[in-house]
Amino acid sequence: MDENNIMTFQVKGIEILETNLSSPENPINDDTVFGFNLQSNQSFNLDNELVIVTCEVDIFDTGYDQKLGHLKVSCLYYLKDLKSYANEENNSISLPEGMVVTLNSISISTVRGVMYGVFRGTFLDGAILPVVDPTGEKKETINKDD
């Protein structure tokens, strides 16, 4: 299919797969700088025309290089005619780059909101995932007050 074609998709679900908190060895205060390691990957269910974007986030206290928390979330999207992007010869799917970026962007934003809800009322209450480039996630650092 041509990359300029309009692709029809719908959010079908959000699944929290893993959450974890690790007791901080050092006090968390207004000077704590949180670091984030974000990874995402896509998998597919051709029979149900689903794209599944799974994001994992590790939260660190960068001053002590201590992992404080972990979250793994899958966002499920129905993508009309997903099978038309499948290459049965090499068992792969090739979506247009714009669709990949869109799904990654929505998923990362969703994970930010899930993180807020999951960690609210804990010592990670102020660890809010920064805005990242959905085309190439990388480790980011942000001050708790930013």
C-alpha positions as a Markdown table, in Angstrom:
| # | Residue | x | y | z |
|---|---|---|---|---|
| 1 | Met | 0.0 | 0.0 | 0.0 |
| 2 | Asp | 1.0 | 3.6 | -0.7 |
| 3 | Glu | 2.3 | 5.4 | 2.5 |
| 4 | Asn | 0.0 | 8.3 | 1.5 |
| 5 | Asn | -3.2 | 6.2 | 2.0 |
| 6 | Ile | -5.3 | 6.9 | 5.0 |
| 7 | Met | -5.0 | 4.2 | 7.5 |
| 8 | Thr | -8.0 | 3.4 | 9.8 |
| 9 | Phe | -7.1 | 2.4 | 13.3 |
| 10 | Gln | -8.8 | 2.3 | 16.7 |
| 11 | Val | -7.6 | 2.0 | 20.3 |
| 12 | Lys | -8.8 | -1.5 | 21.5 |
| 13 | Gly | -7.3 | -1.7 | 24.9 |
| 14 | Ile | -4.6 | -0.8 | 27.5 |
| 15 | Glu | -3.1 | -3.5 | 29.6 |
| 16 | Ile | -0.8 | -3.0 | 32.6 |
| 17 | Leu | 1.5 | -6.0 | 32.5 |
| 18 | Glu | 4.0 | -5.2 | 35.2 |
| 19 | Thr | 4.5 | -2.7 | 38.0 |
| 20 | Asn | 7.3 | -2.6 | 40.6 |
| 21 | Leu | 8.5 | -0.2 | 43.3 |
| 22 | Ser | 11.9 | -0.5 | 45.0 |
| 23 | Ser | 12.4 | 1.2 | 48.4 |
| 24 | Pro | 14.8 | 4.1 | 47.9 |
| 25 | Glu | 18.1 | 3.7 | 49.7 |
| 26 | Asn | 18.3 | 7.5 | 49.9 |
| 27 | Pro | 15.6 | 10.1 | 50.7 |
| 28 | Ile | 13.5 | 11.3 | 47.7 |
| 29 | Asn | 13.1 | 15.1 | 47.9 |
| 30 | Asp | 12.7 | 18.2 | 45.8 |
| 31 | Asp | 16.3 | 17.9 | 44.6 |
| 32 | Thr | 16.0 | 14.3 | 43.4 |
| 33 | Val | 16.6 | 14.0 | 39.6 |
| 34 | Phe | 14.7 | 11.1 | 38.1 |
| 35 | Gly | 16.0 | 9.3 | 35.0 |
| 36 | Phe | 13.9 | 7.2 | 32.7 |
| 37 | Asn | 14.8 | 4.3 | 30.5 |
| 38 | Leu | 12.0 | 3.8 | 27.9 |
| 39 | Gln | 11.9 | 0.9 | 25.5 |
| 40 | Ser | 9.0 | 0.1 | 23.1 |
| 41 | Asn | 8.4 | -2.7 | 20.7 |
| 42 | Gln | 5.6 | -3.7 | 18.4 |
| 43 | Ser | 4.0 | -7.1 | 17.9 |
| 44 | Phe | 1.1 | -8.2 | 15.7 |
| 45 | Asn | -2.0 | -10.4 | 15.8 |
| 46 | Leu | -3.0 | -10.7 | 12.1 |
| 47 | Asp | -6.1 | -12.8 | 12.8 |
| 48 | Asn | -7.6 | -10.0 | 14.8 |
| 49 | Glu | -5.8 | -7.2 | 12.9 |
| 50 | Leu | -4.1 | -5.9 | 16.1 |
| 51 | Val | -1.0 | -4.0 | 16.5 |
| 52 | Ile | 0.4 | -4.3 | 20.1 |
| 53 | Val | 2.8 | -1.6 | 21.2 |
| 54 | Thr | 4.5 | -2.6 | 24.5 |
| 55 | Cys | 6.4 | 0.0 | 26.4 |
| 56 | Glu | 8.7 | -0.6 | 29.4 |
| 57 | Val | 9.8 | 2.2 | 31.7 |
| 58 | Asp | 12.5 | 2.0 | 34.4 |
| 59 | Ile | 12.7 | 5.0 | 36.8 |
| 60 | Phe | 16.0 | 5.8 | 38.4 |
| 61 | Asp | 17.4 | 8.2 | 41.0 |
| 62 | Thr | 20.2 | 9.5 | 38.9 |
| 63 | Gly | 22.1 | 10.9 | 41.9 |
| 64 | Tyr | 22.6 | 7.4 | 43.2 |
| 65 | Asp | 22.1 | 5.3 | 40.0 |
| 66 | Gln | 19.3 | 3.4 | 41.8 |
| 67 | Lys | 16.3 | 1.8 | 40.1 |
| 68 | Leu | 13.2 | 2.9 | 41.9 |
| 69 | Gly | 10.4 | 1.6 | 39.8 |
| 70 | His | 9.3 | -0.3 | 36.7 |
| 71 | Leu | 6.2 | -0.3 | 34.5 |
| 72 | Lys | 5.3 | -2.3 | 31.5 |
| 73 | Val | 2.2 | -1.5 | 29.5 |
| 74 | Ser | 0.7 | -2.8 | 26.2 |
| 75 | Cys | -1.5 | -0.6 | 24.0 |
| 76 | Leu | -3.6 | -2.5 | 21.5 |
| 77 | Tyr | -4.8 | -1.0 | 18.3 |
| 78 | Tyr | -7.1 | -2.4 | 15.6 |
| 79 | Leu | -5.6 | -1.6 | 12.2 |
| 80 | Lys | -8.0 | -2.1 | 9.3 |
| 81 | Asp | -6.4 | -4.3 | 6.6 |
| 82 | Leu | -3.3 | -5.1 | 8.7 |
| 83 | Lys | -2.9 | -8.3 | 6.6 |
| 84 | Ser | -2.1 | -6.1 | 3.5 |
| 85 | Tyr | 1.1 | -5.1 | 5.2 |
| 86 | Ala | 2.3 | -8.6 | 5.9 |
| 87 | Asn | 5.0 | -10.3 | 4.0 |
| 88 | Glu | 4.4 | -14.0 | 4.3 |
| 89 | Glu | 7.7 | -14.9 | 2.6 |
| 90 | Asn | 9.9 | -13.5 | 5.4 |
| 91 | Asn | 7.2 | -13.6 | 8.1 |
| 92 | Ser | 7.2 | -9.8 | 8.7 |
| 93 | Ile | 5.0 | -6.8 | 8.7 |
| 94 | Ser | 6.0 | -3.4 | 7.2 |
| 95 | Leu | 3.9 | -0.5 | 8.3 |
| 96 | Pro | 4.4 | 3.0 | 6.9 |
| 97 | Glu | 6.8 | 5.0 | 9.0 |
| 98 | Gly | 4.1 | 7.6 | 9.8 |
| 99 | Met | 1.8 | 5.0 | 11.3 |
| 100 | Val | 4.6 | 3.5 | 13.4 |
| 101 | Val | 5.5 | 7.0 | 14.8 |
| 102 | Thr | 1.8 | 7.7 | 15.4 |
| 103 | Leu | 1.2 | 4.5 | 17.3 |
| 104 | Asn | 4.5 | 4.9 | 19.3 |
| 105 | Ser | 3.5 | 8.5 | 20.2 |
| 106 | Ile | 0.0 | 7.6 | 21.4 |
| 107 | Ser | 1.4 | 4.6 | 23.3 |
| 108 | Ile | 4.1 | 6.7 | 25.1 |
| 109 | Ser | 1.6 | 9.3 | 26.0 |
| 110 | Thr | -0.7 | 6.7 | 27.4 |
| 111 | Val | 2.1 | 5.1 | 29.4 |
| 112 | Arg | 2.8 | 8.6 | 30.9 |
| 113 | Gly | -0.8 | 8.8 | 32.1 |
| 114 | Val | -0.7 | 5.2 | 33.4 |
| 115 | Met | 2.5 | 6.0 | 35.3 |
| 116 | Tyr | 0.9 | 9.0 | 36.9 |
| 117 | Gly | -2.0 | 6.9 | 38.1 |
| 118 | Val | 0.0 | 3.9 | 39.3 |
| 119 | Phe | 2.7 | 5.9 | 41.1 |
| 120 | Arg | 0.4 | 8.6 | 42.6 |
| 121 | Gly | 0.7 | 8.7 | 46.4 |
| 122 | Thr | 4.1 | 6.9 | 46.4 |
| 123 | Phe | 7.6 | 8.3 | 46.5 |
| 124 | Leu | 7.5 | 8.3 | 42.6 |
| 125 | Asp | 4.5 | 10.7 | 42.6 |
| 126 | Gly | 6.7 | 13.4 | 40.9 |
| 127 | Ala | 8.4 | 11.0 | 38.4 |
| 128 | Ile | 6.6 | 12.1 | 35.3 |
| 129 | Leu | 7.8 | 10.7 | 32.0 |
| 130 | Pro | 9.1 | 13.6 | 29.9 |
| 131 | Val | 8.0 | 14.2 | 26.3 |
| 132 | Val | 10.2 | 12.1 | 24.1 |
| 133 | Asp | 10.7 | 11.7 | 20.4 |
| 134 | Pro | 8.6 | 8.7 | 19.4 |
| 135 | Thr | 10.9 | 8.0 | 16.5 |
| 136 | Gly | 13.8 | 7.0 | 18.7 |
| 137 | Glu | 13.4 | 6.7 | 22.5 |
| 138 | Lys | 16.4 | 7.2 | 24.6 |
| 139 | Lys | 17.3 | 7.7 | 28.3 |
| 140 | Glu | 16.1 | 11.1 | 29.6 |
| 141 | Thr | 16.6 | 13.0 | 32.8 |
| 142 | Ile | 14.2 | 15.5 | 34.3 |
| 143 | Asn | 14.2 | 17.4 | 37.6 |
| 144 | Lys | 11.2 | 16.5 | 39.9 |
| 145 | Asp | 10.0 | 20.1 | 39.8 |
| 146 | Asp | 10.1 | 20.5 | 36.0 |
